[in-house]
Amino acid sequence: MGNIAVVQAGGPTSVLNSSLAGFIEECKSDHKNQQILGFQNGIEGMVKGWTLELSGISDREIQALKRQPGAVLGSGRYPLTEERMQLVKNVLREKKIDQLVFIGGNGTMWSANQIAAVAPEVQIVGIPKTIDNDIWFTDHAPGYLSAAKFVAEGVRSLAFDLWSMRNFERVRIVEVMGRNVGWLAAAAALTRKKIPGFLPIEIYPPEKAFSIEKFVARIKMLLKTEPCVLVVVSEGVKDDNDAAIADQRIGGDESNTIPGGVGVFLANVLRQQGVSCRSENFGVLQRSNTWTVAKRDREEAIYLGQKAYDVLKQGENKVMVGLKGPGLDLRGDAAHLIQLAKVASKERALEPRFLTENGIADCFAEWLELALVDPLIEENSALRVWKLAACQ
């Protein structure tokens, strides 16, 4: 029997380490004498043979992993070329790895599928993770619920703050992550559902072409009857020509261009129209905070990590473990298997039923509420305080 290896790849989440902990915990409980290796720095570590011994990790360290964000092995982004795939194949042979687990998003599942093709002797299983929730054939993926909860609670807090300052500032624009899909921005719909009659919360996901003219007209229309308006916009919104409304560079050339800056841009547009406005950006805290981690998200991450080891034992290959639906009993049959080829590099946009002419449908908030299971922090007191404020 050869060795087991695991890799974390792509952007980290608040519960990426939880999946790793669940996988290691299940491996150790099986009392096999296999060596467990962790590839460091994601795909780059696979190409360069950087590994970390995980077999001796203590129960105490496993419990710590379950509760901390980031990627303890290192993840990052590293393109997998034909040449690099051959290098990975050689590393797998050198390390005597015959079972390999990938924890990542749709790009990582593409890499897993490619490696499965050049190293068919290695059994490969994927564990989904993403804050964007853009992986197909899983109801949602670990990482999303915590980020969505962060957005819902953050938007609520900023809305209360805006209401307090409505004689000074009438519009606040909140930029959230989401390059091509709007699952995170849509989480603000849960804020609206929890507080009936709350101030208007306008949501703009990338799935719908963004018109600056229509945006300005709608905000002005709302301000005729409302004291203030809060706007939630995905960083990746695009115009009718599929061009980003705003982007930014994190390096010296265009290859390092990422979405971002749309909140600042739109705030300037409104100010030029005489509307008092400011912008906020939740930034990478959406994917790396600890204080609003959803309990259910952590449980599902651990659960799918454990399931991945069970799937290896069953002999399944080139599959990803996914969740059948929202809020299912994790002690039962809540997981299913999906062929890696079905999810590799395919982006799952917001379902049409969740979209309306002016944003996000109420049924989205119902789905998210069912998936989260637990209520938002201080949910009841927020409603009581709003009722007091609305009496003014």
C-alpha positions, -999 to +999 in steps of 0.1 A: +000+000+000+014+034-010+010+068+006-020+092+009-014+128+000-037+159+003-034+194-013-052+227-006-054+249-036-069+282-047-082+310-024-085+301+013-117+301+032-127+303+069-132+265+069-107+251+044-086+238+073-117+221+087-120+199+057-083+190+060-088+182+097-118+160+090-098+141+064-068+136+086-089+126+116-107+099+096-074+086+082-059+083+117-090+066+131-087+038+105-054+028+121-037+021+087+001+024+085-001+046+055+020+078+055-001+110+051+016+137+032+005+173+026+016+192-005+027+227+004+017+258-015-010+240-035-002+230-071+032+246-069+041+221-042+030+192-063+052+204-092+082+209-070+077+180-046+073+201-014+056+179+012+048+180+049+044+149+070+009+148+085+007+113+100+020+124+134-003+154+138-019+153+173-056+153+182-051+187+197-037+201+165-066+186+145-091+203+168-072+236+163-073+232+125-111+228+127-114+263+140-089+284+121-092+301+087-067+300+058-047+271+044-022+256+068-005+238+040-004+269+018-026+271-013-022+300-038-026+300-075-002+283-099-011+274-135-008+237-144+008+234-178+015+202-198+051+203-187+042+208-151+017+179-152+046+156-161+066+169-132+036+162-109+034+127-123+071+121-115+067+135-079+037+112-073+058+082-083+089+094-063+067+099-032+050+066-037+016+082-036-014+061-048-042+081-032-046+118-036-072+143-023-077+178-036-094+205-015-104+234-038-127+250-062-136+244-098-102+253-110-086+229-086-110+202-097-098+208-133-062+203-121-073+171-103-090+158-135-059+166-156-036+149-132-059+118-131-054+116-169-016+116-168-014+094-136-042+069-139-026+046-114-034+072-086-068+073-070-081+109-069-110+124-049-120+161-045-134+180-016-152+213-027-144+246-012-153+281-023-167+314-009-182+321-043-204+290-044-197+285-081-191+248-081-217+227-100-236+196-086-232+204-050-260+224-033-233+246-018-197+242-009-178+247+024-166+282+027-197+298+012-220+298+042-195+316+065-188+342+038-225+347+032-232+351+069-204+377+071-220+396+042-256+394+057-245+405+091-220+432+078-247+447+055-271+448+084-246+466+106-238+491+079-275+497+072-281+506+109-251+529+107-264+545+075-299+550+090-283+568+120-265+592+096-292+597+071-293+635+074-256+635+064-252+605+040-280+591+019-264+563+000-238+537+010-223+513-015-209+480-002-186+461-026-183+423-020-164+395-036-177+378-067-157+380-100-183+363-122-211+351-099-232+369-074-240+343-047-222+364-021-239+397-030-272+378-029-266+370+008-277+406+015-313+394+007-312+375+040-307+408+057-339+422+041-359+391+050-349+392+086-360+428+091-393+435+072-397+471+062-360+478+065-344+505+045-340+496+008-311+472+001-303+471-037-283+441-049-263+440-082-248+406-091-225+400-121-251+377-137-270+408-150-255+435-172-249+467-152-261+500-166-247+531-149-276+552-163-302+528-149-284+525-116-284+563-111-320+566-122-331+539-097-312+554-068-327+588-075-362+573-077-358+555-044-345+586-027-377+605-036-395+584-009-367+569+012-344+587+036-314+565+026-305+535+004-278+508+008-263+492-023-245+459-024-225+453-056-204+424-067-168+434-075-171+418-110-202+435-124-199+441-161-216+463-187-236+453-218-203+446-236-191+423-209-164+448-198-157+452-161-171+484-145-139+486-125-108+466-118-074+470-102-038+456-104-020+439-076+012+435-096+032+454-123+014+442-153-021+433-166-017+396-158-021+406-121-054+424-127-082+415-103-118+428-100-123+456-075-129+493-071-165+493-084-178+506-050-155+537-051-163+542-088-201+542-083-199+564-052-181+590-073-207+587-100-235+594-074-216+623-058-213+639-093-251+637-094-253+656-061-261+625-040-242+623-007-226+588-007-196+568+004-184+533-003-172+503+018-154+472+009-155+440+030-123+428+012-107+394+020-122+393+055-151+377+037-131+346+033-107+347+063-126+358+094-132+337+125-159+356+143-188+350+120-179+315+109-212+296+104-214+266+127-230+246+099-203+256+074-176+241+097-196+210+103-201+204+066-164+210+059-154+184+084-181+161+072-169+162+036-133+158+047-143+126+065-164+114+035-135+118+012-115+092+031-145+069+031-147+073-007-110+064-010-117+032+010-146+024-013-123+025-043-141+054-061-119+074-084-119+108-102-149+120-082-158+150-059-179+146-028-208+171-027-238+181-007-272+169-019-292+199-005-294+226+022-297+217+059-297+179+055-289+157+085-251+151+083-256+118+102-275+105+073-270+104+036-263+140+029-234+136+004-232+123-031-204+118-057-199+138-089-174+130-117-145+155-117-150+161-154-185+175-147-173+203-124-138+210-138-134+247-146-172+251-150-187+281-132-222+279-116-240+312-118-269+323-097-300+302-107-325+322-128-352+316-101-331+337-077-329+367-100-354+395-105-355+426-127-342+447-098-319+422-081-325+391-059-357+372-053-370+365-018-368+327-025-330+331-024-331+343+013-353+313+021-328+289+005-299+305+023-317+305+057-324+268+053-287+261+044-273+282+074-296+264+099-285+287+127-298+323+129-277+354+123-260+369+153-284+391+174-312+384+149-341+391+173-326+422+189-318+437+155-355+434+146-366+450+178-342+479+174-354+485+138-390+487+150-380+514+175-361+533+148-389+530+123-413+547+147-394+580+143 
